[in-house]
């Protein structure tokens, strides 16, 4: 088989694998992820950078939903990743019923900069 035919075959195989992965993600999502009572978008995101997310077809969207259950800080931000890794090396989860350093420091900072009612 000439090189160009082999390359075309590899590209076709790669596209089939991506389609299979996308289908699996949807199947797993529908079977194992608890819904929140809102309609699904029908999109499976593969990656993100800054305020943009990308689906498996490469289509980009502005991420206006990143704050749904957290504070939106963008995607793939190096300083955020490093801070998260450092925190997870100490404590990766702490119930809201207990105190921890980052949560307590942030609460104090917010209180210090917010005017009294």
C-alpha positions as CSV (number, residue, x, y, z in Angstrom):
1,X,0.0,0.0,0.0
2,X,1.5,3.4,-1.0
3,X,2.2,5.8,1.9
4,X,-0.5,8.2,1.0
5,X,-3.1,5.4,1.1
6,X,-1.8,4.3,4.5
7,X,-2.1,7.9,5.8
8,X,-5.7,8.2,4.4
9,X,-6.5,4.9,6.1
10,X,-5.0,6.1,9.4
11,X,-7.0,9.4,9.3
12,X,-10.2,7.4,8.6
13,X,-9.5,5.1,11.5
14,X,-8.8,8.0,13.8
15,X,-12.1,9.7,12.9
16,X,-14.0,6.4,13.5
17,X,-12.4,6.2,17.0
18,X,-13.4,9.8,17.8
19,X,-17.0,9.1,16.8
20,X,-17.0,5.9,18.9
21,X,-15.6,7.9,21.9
22,X,-18.2,10.6,21.5
23,X,-21.0,8.0,21.3
24,X,-19.7,6.3,24.4
25,X,-19.5,9.6,26.3
26,X,-23.2,10.2,25.6
27,X,-24.1,6.7,26.5
28,X,-22.2,6.9,29.8
29,X,-23.6,10.3,30.5
30,X,-27.2,9.2,30.0
31,X,-26.8,6.1,32.1
32,X,-24.6,7.3,34.9
33,X,-24.9,11.1,35.4
34,X,-27.6,12.5,37.5
35,X,-29.6,15.1,35.7
36,X,-30.4,18.5,37.2
37,X,-33.9,18.8,35.8
38,X,-32.8,21.0,32.9
39,X,-32.9,20.1,29.2
40,X,-29.6,18.7,27.9
41,X,-27.8,20.7,25.2
42,X,-27.0,17.6,23.0
43,X,-23.4,18.6,22.9
44,X,-20.4,16.6,24.2
45,X,-17.4,18.9,24.9
46,X,-13.9,17.6,24.4
47,X,-11.7,20.5,25.5
48,X,-11.6,24.1,26.6
49,X,-9.2,27.0,26.6
50,X,-9.9,30.3,28.4
51,X,-13.6,31.1,28.0
52,X,-14.1,28.8,25.0
53,X,-15.1,25.1,25.0
54,X,-14.8,22.8,21.9
55,X,-16.9,19.9,20.9
56,X,-15.7,16.7,19.2
57,X,-16.3,18.3,15.7
58,X,-14.0,21.1,16.6
59,X,-16.8,23.7,16.9
60,X,-16.1,26.3,19.5
61,X,-18.6,27.9,21.9
62,X,-18.3,30.7,24.5
63,X,-18.7,29.0,27.8
64,X,-21.5,30.9,29.6
65,X,-22.2,27.8,31.8
66,X,-18.9,27.3,33.5
67,X,-20.2,29.0,36.7
68,X,-23.2,26.6,37.1
69,X,-21.8,24.9,40.2
70,X,-18.5,26.8,40.7
71,X,-16.7,30.1,40.1
72,X,-15.8,30.3,36.4
73,X,-12.1,30.9,36.0
74,X,-11.8,29.7,32.4
75,X,-10.3,26.6,31.0
76,X,-6.7,25.4,31.0
77,X,-5.4,28.4,32.9
78,X,-1.8,27.4,34.1
79,X,-1.9,29.4,37.4
80,X,-5.3,27.8,38.3
81,X,-4.0,24.3,37.4
82,X,-0.9,24.8,39.5
83,X,-2.9,26.1,42.5
84,X,-5.3,23.2,42.2
85,X,-2.5,20.7,42.1
86,X,-0.8,22.2,45.1
87,X,-4.1,22.2,47.1
88,X,-5.0,18.6,46.1
89,X,-1.6,17.5,47.3
90,X,-2.6,18.8,50.7
91,X,-6.4,18.2,50.8
92,X,-8.5,17.4,47.7
93,X,-11.9,17.6,49.4
94,X,-13.3,19.0,52.6
95,X,-16.9,18.9,53.6
96,X,-18.7,22.2,54.0
97,X,-19.3,21.1,57.6
98,X,-15.6,21.5,58.5
99,X,-13.1,24.3,58.2
100,X,-10.1,24.4,56.0
101,X,-7.4,27.0,55.2
102,X,-8.3,28.1,51.6
103,X,-12.0,28.3,52.3
104,X,-11.5,30.2,55.6
105,X,-9.0,32.6,54.1
106,X,-11.2,33.3,51.1
107,X,-14.2,33.9,53.4
108,X,-12.2,36.4,55.5
109,X,-10.9,38.2,52.3
110,X,-14.5,38.5,50.9
111,X,-15.7,39.8,54.3
112,X,-12.8,42.3,54.5
113,X,-13.5,43.8,51.1
114,X,-17.3,43.8,51.2
115,X,-19.0,46.8,52.8
116,X,-21.1,46.1,55.9
117,X,-24.9,46.2,55.1
